[in-house]
Amino acid sequence: MTAVTIDTVERLKGYKNKVIGNLSVKAQLSQDPGFLQALVKCLSNPSIDVQIEAAHIVSSISLGSDDALASLLRVDALGALLRALKETTTTLTTTPQRKSISTLQSALVRALRSLTVSTADIVGPSLWGLRPDASAIRNEAQATLDVIFRVNSLDIILPLLAQPHIDIAVSIAQLLAQSLRVVQHRTSVTEWIPPEDRMKETKSKRGWEKASAHGVNAPGRQGGWVARSLVGLLESRAHKVQEAALLALAALAKDNPPVASALTETEILTSVINAFARSRIADVQLAGCLCATHIIRACPLSSDATASTIISVVNRFISPPSTIPAISPQQQLKSCYILYHLVIDDVALCKLAFSRGCLLNLAGLLSSLTVVPVREPQTRSSISNDTKGSSPSSSSDIPEDLTDEPPTLSALREAALIALTALALLAHDIRMSLTELDLGDVTLHPALVNACVLEPSQPTKQHKQLLPLLRWTLLSPHTGVRYATAELIRALTRSVAVLRTSVVDSGLGTLILERVMDKQEDRRVIGSALKAVCNGVCEFSPLRSDYVNRGLIGRLVEFIRGVETHRPGNGDEGGMSEGLVDTSLRPIALWAIKNLVRKSSDQVKTDVMTQLGWKNLAQLMASGKLESHGRHRGRRRKSPRGKTRRESVSGGIMGFMDIDVNLRSEEFSDDTETEAEAEAEDQTRKAQQDTAAVQEQAINIVRNLSEDENGIDMIFEEFGKLDLAEISFDSTKTTGLSIPVSTSVSPSRTPFPSLLSPELSDSTHATSSQPQPHPIVAILTRILSAPPTSLPEVTLQATYTLANLANGSPLQQALILNHPPILRAVRDVIAESGRGFEGRDARKPAIGVVLALAKGCAGVVGSIGEVGVPIVISSVKCRQEMIDAGVVGTLKRICESQGGVVGVGIGVHHRGSLGHSHSSVPSTSPATPVHLHSYSHSSDADKVVLDLAKQALDWLDHGEGYGGLPS
């Protein structure tokens, strides 16, 4: 590599003039390591002018391609910028060249802003619409972004907010506004205080004293130091300063209740509202709307006045363009996303926006952007208002003059669709209104004419309803538009009436399946389309049989097992890497199968399980994972300390990148053990959430399969063929569990060692003589024996599944009753899943298990098998098993705490047995039945539980009499 000398102002200015606005030159220079190293070296040059010109070039190159940005990161441009900024801060107080130093600081801050924002755009999530998903430098960018938001780096960056030179403060505010994307980084900025204040706080308190939450230097006072500084910038009369401060406050307050609460408690929110309500500058209005939106969503207000003001401003931007020709497409795009952030997942705000006319305005905007020429596309399919169910089959079917349009128009169309989705997602009335909407005559958007996409005189077909437009946008060549359309169709399919009529009649149901079946489609589009298919396969949907006939089951199984894919190679290696297994769509595919098998025929259930495989289903229930020879699409990287990390982007869809990161900015990485531990805990929590989502759906499939007698027979028969030695369990969820199980139902087999906790491995031989559980019973025992509060939804579905299986034949009920650990697990669910439980109340199905078993054993004559294991269990034996497991005592205390009447004899005759059982049977969770919650204020759910508990106790106590046969 030849050394490059560019450390003169004239040469640097020549390079600067070449790279600004020229992507090809940026790409060429980014492939020259010698030039980049010399450029970064110029940032520490003694000449201020050389540093300024080098900073301008770094800023321009960082706004180029991903490869150009990666090249800058690899030569440690970030470290060089931070070192140069730190040097200027020290020099500023000791040099007479204050003006030159301020100019240098401004150039360095702009370069740092460009580098940080470009890095954040790659890492995501995106601020304004969908961005390309695959990037070869995602991990490297994530590591760089983490370095920027660590304390040592923030000590250099954030103090510049208080600079008297307003341009520097504005650049820092813009950096925060565009790069604060995740909660961890917002928390770091919120809790930051200047180093000198940290020193004062440390010296002023004794070792046993905690920092005051209301002191002058308290991190949370008025939202923190950064929030106070940004609020101070709002007093400026300069519009650019106000806009930057408002956007930075919006990024800081998003999903950040401490900051939002602090801004709400003072008059800051009022100042924000006044800023956008009275301003004549459109960008300031939008920035104020976004800031107020994130504040009230993070800390909801009791009044709708602020939301109404935001909606009024947004409506002015998204109303028909003929009334406001001065508004740009970019401003309309931001308005759509502001409305999305305001109403998403809030029914009341959705209805408020709907009542203010947002639905009509958004639909009108979409119609003005999406027109269909009169001539029909010359393809195998065509689309028209009069022909239902036919549509262009691919993006090539769309006329060329509709595909050749500026990206700004496609992005605006995507934004309008996303905002419509947010409005329609939760409210049935809005979905119905959307399908019945009469748009009337809509004027073409001026941007279509200005961009020469369509001539004003060109004949076009105006759609008076929205659904025909969706048939075209679903096949747009732009990924974001297809994704947003799929999301809107998914929202529409949430209403039974809309699904059975409008979605079917318009042909959208067929088109959305085509997106799922298309193996070349973007996986994010497939994910959204798959959510719509989940609704389309429900028992009430006319599309269910058509989807099955079109091969949906096989496609779903592909997603569950993992789709072979490749990641892009990096700049050094080029090409494509080894094959990966993308499992990001597994939870949604399992959801679709769960809906498909519910209330379906035995033939459909058999077809589904033949393709999915019973072993695979059991594995997903047990661990949430499948053994695979490929590499899973889970983005793993190494932090500067070498810690392995796994990140989640795009709402749970995983991205993959493996690049060795070796940044040379170690002095800016605050590698404390506390941060490393917090990072590890965060990654573990995300992994557990992904696994729990898969487990929940897999268990729910078994629940739906066992909804009738034939299904229960199928479950016991097929699971009985499995070898538990081939099923791996997630040991992190059931530590300390003692369940003697074997590799099959046969009692001659030895227990499977991995199912026993380490501390109980010595007792394996002592338990080998116990009856061996059925595989489905063993799996459910393992799941239910984890603390119910750890994974409440998984516990709930497992309890409902066991409640279904408990309604099987006496032989099948005996398989459950012969395994005491599952009865103890049911007892713990009943005891710990009441008031205060994070998930839904699992007591009802848990008591339903007891009631079903008690009824099934009523009047049954017990029968013993050849090896001494009961084949059929009598009511007396059933009651004794429940007493030994502590179930009877737990039910009794529920009845007593609710003022219920316990069955005769249970509280007196078996008192000693109950006490003995609780002392001799160890609980598998911290809370035992002795420490039940108080039910002094019973709700409707408590009354249902109380009634079931009374029935269960009654059947357990008098079952032999109810059955009419001797036990």
Buried (B, 14 or more C-beta within 10 A) or exposed (E): EEEBEBBBBEBBBEBBEBBBEBEEBBBBBBEBEBBBBBBBBBBEBEEBBBBBBBBBBBBBBBBBBBBBBBBBBBBBBBBBBBBBBBBBBEBBEEEEEEEBBBBBBBBBBBBBBBBBBBBBBBBBEBBEBBBEBBBBBBBBBBBBBBBBBBBBBBBBBBBBBBBEBBBBBBBBBBBBBBBBBBEEBBBBBBBBBBEEBBEBBEEEEEEEEEBEEEBEBBBBBBBBBBBBBBBEBBEBEEBBBBBBBBBBBBBBBBEBEBBBBBBBEEEBBEBBBEBBBEBEBBBBBBBBBBBBBBBBBBBBBEEEEBBBBBBEBBBBBBBBBEEBEEBBBBBBBBBBBBBBBBBBEBEEBBBBBBEBBBBBBBBBBBBBBBBBBEEBBEBEBEBBEEEBBBBBBBBEBBBEEBBEBBEBBBBBBBBBBBBBBBBBBBBEEBBBBBBEBEBEEBEBBBBBEEBEBBEEEBEBBBBEBBBBBBBBBBBBBBBBBBBBBBBBBBBBBBBEEBBBBBBBEBBBBBBBBBBBBBEEBBBBBBBBBBBBBBBBBBEEBEBBEBBBEBEBBEBBBBBBBBBEBBBBEBBEEEEEBEEBBBBBBBBBBBBBBBBBBBEBEEEBBEBBBEBBBBBBBBBBBBBBBBEEEBBBBBBBBBBBEEBEBBBBBBEBBBBBBBBEBEBEBEEBBBEEEEBEEEBEEBBEEBBBEBBBBBBBBBBBBBBBBBBBEEBBBBBBEBBBEBEBBEBBBBBEBBEEBBBBBBBBBEBEBEBBEBBBBEEBEEEBEEBBEBBBBBBBBBBBBBBBBBBBBBBBBBBBBBBBBBBBBBBBBBEBBBBBBBBBBBBBBBBBBBBBBBBEBEBBBBBBBBBBBBBBBBBBBBBBEBEEEEEEBBBBBBBBBBBBBBBBBBBBBBBBBBBBBBEBEBBEEBBEEBEEBBEEBBEEBEBBBEBBBEEBBEBEEBEEBBEBBBBBBBBBBBBBBBBBEBBEEEB
